[in-house]
Amino acid sequence: MSKACSRLRRIFAATATPAISHRNSGAGKAKPLAGGSSSQRYIPLFIRNGRNFENWILRLLREKDISVVEGRLQDQKRHIRGREGFAVQLMLLYGRVGLFEGARKVFDEMPELGCSRSALSLNSLLQAAINSEEWEMVDLIFRDLTKELSLDANLITYNTVMKAYCKTGRFCDAEDLLDEMEAREIAPDVVTFNTILNGLYKSGNFSKGEKLWELMLSKNITPTVRSYNARLRGMVLETLVGDAVKLFEEMQEKGVTPDVCSYNPLISAYCKLGDMDEAKKWYQRMVEAGIGADKVTVAALVPILCEKGEFEMAYELCIMGIDKGLVKEVELLQSALDCMVKESQVGLAEKIVGKWNSKKREYSLEFPINPSE
């Protein structure tokens, strides 16, 4: 059994989500193929609608049917027929479901299927390795396979490998790739820098991140909102909250529109400092800008709001989080409930419990016992 399959089986074994029966999931179900056997009759035509096929495969994964997923993907190889683009999509889909060996097999069999291999298919194989978390394969593909098949790595190749290096903490190797790109006269772009900047700032390598920021500017590469967000997170991690505020204002002055990931570092920073008023101010500013909260926003604000007695706002965020799927774990809500009941906010707590349990979650919330009773 492949390493990817073994990993998936462990994931599925730990998942308690009930299986969805084909008989009871008529909406969006692929039509049976005329005259097909029971094992073949639900094969959607990926060749006609790749997105529907991908969604269908992901649904099968939720049903924990790995062997059927492998069979359905294997069946689609017959449609490649000389089309590299189709092979690329199939490799990416193998990667999405964690089956790297299937993606590698598609890549290896492309010549037999009348399909030439280029940097496009190479990059897709690299992405499949990343999505499957087959980190050791990234170097093998990048270093060995390119030489073996005489394929030239391009900008996207380097950006993809950098992503893998940063995800696994290999920041020195990622920076070395910049030198290699320069030697090969491949100009880095903003995606290149954003990838390394995000990794460096997120991991606490603030000084290296600042040097790379300056290098990016020296190459006349204009920072995007992703660039600023990475630096904002780095500043907040270093408790340079004042500098982060100045950077936020600079970003706006330069015409870069903030998103939720721009506001979250500042909201989270003030929450950790215990400054609820500033946290609320930045949240309100975000709302007024027409930007909705995400799970990070909710997780940051709810605890301090409960701690400071702002139960109405905490309640509103909890309900919004449940409705929008921003809160999937019970720990955050359970902690809020405990605090609300302790402070005699039983009515609000009851509504949160009712809303959560109405969604038929895997775990139910437990209503705390009021210690004053």
N, C-alpha and C positions, 0 to 999 in steps of 0.2 A: 504493500500500500504506500502511496506517495506521502511525502512529508506534509504537503498541503492538505491532503485528505485526512491524515491523522490529526492535524491541527483543527480542521473543521469538525471532525467527529467529537473532539474534546469540547469545542465550543458548544456544539449542539447538545452534548450530554449534560452540559451545565445550564442549558436554557430551559426554562419551564413553560415557555409560551406554547399553548395548545396548538396542535396541528389543525390546518384548515382543510376540510374535505373538499375534493373537486366537485362533489355533488351539490355542496352548499355554497359554492363560490362562482355562481354563474356570471356575475358582472365581470366583464373584461376577459372571460375565459376564451381561449382559442377554440375555433370551431373544429370539430373532428374532421380528419381527412377521409374522404370517401373510400371505403374498402380497406381502411387501415386497421392494423391489429390493435389490441388494447394498449400495447406498449408504445405505439406510434401515433395514436389518433389525436394526441394533444400537442403535436409539434406545430407551433406557429411558424409562419414563413418569415424568418429573420431577413431574408432577402428583400421582402416587401416593406417590412416595418421593424427596423432594428430596435426602436425604443420600446415597442410593445413586447418584443421578444425578451429584451433585457429585464423589464419589469416582471415578466412571467417567470424568468429564471430566478430572480431574487425572491419571488414568492415561493418557489419550490424550495429555496434554501431555508426559508422560515418554516417550511414543513419538514425540514431535516432530511430530505430525500437526496443525498449526495449522489448516489449511483444514477438516479434519473437525470440529475443536472449534467453529470458527465456524459451520459448517453445522448442527451438532447444537443449539447454543444458539439460532440463528436459528429453527430449526423449533419450538422451545418457545414462541415468542411467540404462536402461534395458540391456546395454552391460557389466555392471560390472561383473555379474555372478561369484562372488567369487574371483575376482582379485583386491587386494588392490592397486596395482600399477595404475590400470585404475581409481579407485575411487580417488586416490591422484591427478592424472592429471586433473580430472574433477573438483575437489575442487579448485585446483590452478587456473583453467580457470575461475571459478565463481569469484574468488578473483580478477583476472586480469580485469574483466569487472565491478567490484564494487558491485557484488551481493552476499554479505556474507551469507545472509539467505539461499541462494541456496546451498552454500558450507556446511553450518551447517546441512541442511536437508540430504545431501548426507552422511555426517558423521553419523548422527543419524540412517539412514536407512541401513547402511552397514551390520549389522547382518541379517536383513531381506533378504538381497541380497546374503547371504551366504558368507559374507566377514568379516574376523576378523579385529579388530582395534589394531594398535600398535603405537609406538612412531612415526613411519613414517606418518601415517594418522593424528595423533595429530599435528605434526609439520606442515603439509600441511594446516590444519585448522587454525593454528596460522598465517601462512603466508597469507592465504586468508583474515583473519581479518585485517592484516596490510595493504595489498593492497587495501582493501575496506575502510580503515581508520575508522574501527570500533574499536577504541582504548579501549573502556571500556570492550570489549569482550576478550581482551588479558588476563587480569587478571582472568576473569571467567573461561576461558579455562585452563590456566596455573595452577591456584590454585584449583578450584573446580572440573573441569572435570577430571583432573588426579586422584584425590582422589575417585571420584564417580565411575570411570571405572577401578581403580587400574592400571593405566598406569604409567610407570616410565619415568620421563623426562630424556633426555640424553643431550649430549653436544650441539647438534643442537637445541634442545628445548630451552636451556638457551641462546644460541646465537640469536635465533629468538626473544625471549622476550626482550633481551637487545636492539635489533634493535628498537623494538617498544618503549621502554622506552626512548632511546636516541632521537628518532624522535619527542617525545612529551616533551622533556626537563626534563625527570625524571632521571637525572644523578646520584643522590644519590641512587635511587632504583636500577639502573644498577650496581653501585659499590657494593651495598649490595648483589647482586646476585653472585658476585665473592666470597664473604665470604660463601654464601650458597653452592656454588659449591665445595669449599674446604672442608666444613663440610661433604658433600656427596661423597667426594673423586672423583669428576669429574674434571679432569685437564682442565683448559682453554687452548685454542690454539690461534694462531695469529689472527684468525677471531674475537675471543672474544675481544681481546685488540684493534684491529683496529676499531671495532664498537664503543667502548667507547671513544677511543682516538679521533676519528673523531668528535664525538658529543661534547666532552669537548673543543677541540681546536677551533672548528667552532663557538661555543657559547661564546667564550671569557674566558673560565675557564682554562687559560693557566697554572697556577701553579698546579692545579689538574692534568692537562694533563701531565706535566713534572714528577709528582710523579708516575703516572701510567706508563709512559715510563720507568722509573727506575725499577718499579716492574716487567714489562715485561722482561727487560734484566736480572733481578735477577733470573727469572724462566727459563733462557736459551732459551727464545723464540726469534728467529731471526726476526728482523723487515723486512717487505716486502716493495715494492714500495708504497703500500697503507699506511703503517705506516709512512713512511717518508713524503708522501704527506700531511697527516693530520698534522704532526708537522710543516712542511713548512708553511702551511696555518695559523697555530697558531702563528708562529713567525712573519709572515708578518702582521697579525692582530694586534700584539703588537708593530708593527713598528720596529722589530728587524731584519731589512733587512740584515745587515752584518752577523748576526748569521745564517740567512736563507741561505745565499750564502755558508758559511762554511759547513752547514749541507748538502747542495746539493753536494759539493765536497766530503764530507765524504761518502755520499751514493754511489757515483761512485767508490771511493777507495775500498769500501767493496763489489763491484761487483753487486750492485743493479742498474739495468738499469732504468733511468728516463723515464717517459712518458709525455704526454702533460700536465697532471695534476701536474707534478713536475715543469715544466717550467712556467706555468701560474701564480702561486703566485708571482714569481720574476718579470715577465713581468708586471703584474698588479701593483706591488709595485712601480716599477720605473715610471710607467705611472702616478700614483697618486702623486709621488714626483715631477713630471714635468721633469724628466730626460729622455728625449726621446732617447738620444744616448744609454744609458744603456738598455732601453727597447728594442730597435732595435737590440742591440748586443745579448741579450738573445733570441730574436726571431730568429735571424740568426743562432745562435748556435743550436736551436731546429730544424730548417729546415735542417741544415747540418747533424744532427743526423738522418735524415730521418723520422722525426715526423711531422705530419700535424697539422695545427691549428684547434681549435674547436671554438664554439661560444663564449667562454670566452675570448680566444685570440683576436678574431676579435673585440669584444665589448670593450676590454681594449685599443687596439692600434689605432683604427680608430679616436676617438676623439682627442687624443694628436697629431696624425699625421696631422690632419686638422688644429689644433691650431698652430702647428709649421710650417705650410706651406709645408709639405711633401705630396702633393696632389697625386702624381703618385703612391706612395706606398699605400696611403689610398684608392685610386681607385682600385688598384689591389686586396686589401683585401676585398673591398665591392663586387667586381665581383666574387671573389672566394667564398665568403660567400653566395652569392645568388645562384651560381651554385651548391654548395655542401649542400645547405639547412641549413647553419649555421646562417643565418639571416632570421628570420621569422616575426619580428616586423618592422614597418616602422620608428619608432622613431630614431633609430641609423642612418639609411640611410638618413632620412629627415634632420637631424642635419648636416650630412656631406654635403648634397646637398646645404643647406643654406650657409655653409661656403665656398664651392667651387664657387658658383655663386657670392657671395660677393667679392671673390678674383679673379674674372674674369676667373675662370676655367670652363667655360660653356660647353666646349666640353666633358670634363670628366663627368660632371653632367648629360649631355644628355644621355651618354652611360649607366650610372647607371640606369637612369629612364627607358630607353628602355629595359635593361636586366631584371629589376624587373617586369615591366608590361608584358613582353613576357611570364612570368611564370604564368600569369593569377591568381595572388594572390587575396585574398579577398579584400584587400585595395590597391588602387593605390597610387603611389607617386605623390606628387604635385610639379611641377617644380617651383622653387622660381622666383620671379621677380627680375631682376638685378637692384639694387638701383642706379647704375651708368647710367642706361638708361633713 
